[in-house]
């Protein structure tokens, strides 16, 4: 199993998909406990949700599960949200703070180093290469990082999460018009709620690659799974009827970002 799947396109927009993979090598799976093997914290069906929404879009998708190693965490292990509950580079617990490894089989520092080399690094090497390729084509690239999470996760946040959670690290990771266009489309989406730089301000990927001054912009979209799943519990089935109106709004967002990027190229 290769750690990353790449679909190259000609658009200035790149979709990052770090958490849709479900592959766990057998030697690692054997160390997960029964709860961990459920892979509950997957970004279920997000690659399906975005499929076909923008002609020519490039996608970079991790095939490995985040319990192997989290492709959206700082490789140094530094926390994205100091002082707040979160999960680490190689998670020890799930989003409900429940242990996911057999007692005594928790990942070691050596495991982390090996997984960084085998999984995390290849994913980001591919993402960096696609950003460079797209920027060479257009003079600009927009990385749109695709995520989802259960709408209720008391360990991570209080209450119900908004449907659209836009992250730009307080406007640092992209040009103002990219942030504004995305926020405006989400705010106008009837029947949906949205927030800009709320609980999720953008993960390591968004913060690492988003350098507007260099022509590389990054924005994260964290969707509440209630917007497109039949249920936020097993088997986490995709609901096409629920997803259809959401896909319409996401298509509008991606088309607008593509348009903005091409206008930047003309400028």
Secondary structure as the mmCIF struct_conf table of DSSP 4:
data_model
#
loop_
_struct_conf.conf_type_id
_struct_conf.id
_struct_conf.beg_label_comp_id
_struct_conf.beg_label_asym_id
_struct_conf.beg_label_seq_id
_struct_conf.end_label_comp_id
_struct_conf.end_label_asym_id
_struct_conf.end_label_seq_id
BEND BEND1 UNK A 3 UNK A 3
STRN STRN1 UNK A 4 UNK A 7
BEND BEND2 UNK A 10 UNK A 12
STRN STRN2 UNK A 13 UNK A 17
BEND BEND3 UNK A 18 UNK A 19
STRN STRN3 UNK A 23 UNK A 23
HELX_RH_AL_P HELX_RH_AL_P1 UNK A 26 UNK A 29
TURN_TY1_P TURN_TY1_P1 UNK A 30 UNK A 31
STRN STRN4 UNK A 32 UNK A 32
TURN_TY1_P TURN_TY1_P2 UNK A 34 UNK A 35
HELX_RH_3T_P HELX_RH_3T_P1 UNK A 36 UNK A 38
TURN_TY1_P TURN_TY1_P3 UNK A 40 UNK A 41
BEND BEND4 UNK A 42 UNK A 42
TURN_TY1_P TURN_TY1_P4 UNK A 44 UNK A 45
HELX_RH_AL_P HELX_RH_AL_P2 UNK A 46 UNK A 50
TURN_TY1_P TURN_TY1_P5 UNK A 51 UNK A 52
BEND BEND5 UNK A 53 UNK A 54
TURN_TY1_P TURN_TY1_P6 UNK A 55 UNK A 56
STRN STRN5 UNK A 58 UNK A 62
STRN STRN6 UNK A 64 UNK A 64
TURN_TY1_P TURN_TY1_P7 UNK A 66 UNK A 68
TURN_TY1_P TURN_TY1_P8 UNK A 71 UNK A 72
BEND BEND6 UNK A 73 UNK A 73
TURN_TY1_P TURN_TY1_P9 UNK A 75 UNK A 76
BEND BEND7 UNK A 80 UNK A 81
TURN_TY1_P TURN_TY1_P10 UNK A 82 UNK A 83
BEND BEND8 UNK A 84 UNK A 84
BEND BEND9 UNK A 89 UNK A 90
BEND BEND10 UNK A 92 UNK A 92
STRN STRN7 UNK A 93 UNK A 93
TURN_TY1_P TURN_TY1_P11 UNK A 95 UNK A 96
BEND BEND11 UNK A 97 UNK A 97
STRN STRN8 UNK A 99 UNK A 99
STRN STRN9 UNK A 101 UNK A 101
TURN_TY1_P TURN_TY1_P12 UNK A 103 UNK A 104
HELX_LH_PP_P HELX_LH_PP_P1 UNK A 106 UNK A 108
HELX_RH_AL_P HELX_RH_AL_P3 UNK A 109 UNK A 115
HELX_RH_PI_P HELX_RH_PI_P1 UNK A 116 UNK A 120
HELX_RH_AL_P HELX_RH_AL_P4 UNK A 121 UNK A 138
BEND BEND12 UNK A 139 UNK A 139
STRN STRN10 UNK A 141 UNK A 149
BEND BEND13 UNK A 151 UNK A 151
TURN_TY1_P TURN_TY1_P13 UNK A 154 UNK A 156
BEND BEND14 UNK A 158 UNK A 159
HELX_LH_PP_P HELX_LH_PP_P2 UNK A 160 UNK A 162
BEND BEND15 UNK A 163 UNK A 163
STRN STRN11 UNK A 164 UNK A 167
TURN_TY1_P TURN_TY1_P14 UNK A 169 UNK A 172
BEND BEND16 UNK A 173 UNK A 174
HELX_RH_AL_P HELX_RH_AL_P5 UNK A 176 UNK A 188
BEND BEND17 UNK A 189 UNK A 189
TURN_TY1_P TURN_TY1_P15 UNK A 190 UNK A 191
STRN STRN12 UNK A 194 UNK A 196
BEND BEND18 UNK A 197 UNK A 199
HELX_RH_AL_P HELX_RH_AL_P6 UNK A 204 UNK A 209
STRN STRN13 UNK A 211 UNK A 211
HELX_RH_3T_P HELX_RH_3T_P2 UNK A 212 UNK A 214
TURN_TY1_P TURN_TY1_P16 UNK A 215 UNK A 215
STRN STRN14 UNK A 216 UNK A 224
HELX_RH_3T_P HELX_RH_3T_P3 UNK A 225 UNK A 227
TURN_TY1_P TURN_TY1_P17 UNK A 228 UNK A 228
STRN STRN15 UNK A 229 UNK A 229
BEND BEND19 UNK A 230 UNK A 230
BEND BEND20 UNK A 232 UNK A 233
TURN_TY1_P TURN_TY1_P18 UNK A 234 UNK A 235
STRN STRN16 UNK A 238 UNK A 238
HELX_RH_AL_P HELX_RH_AL_P7 UNK A 240 UNK A 266
#
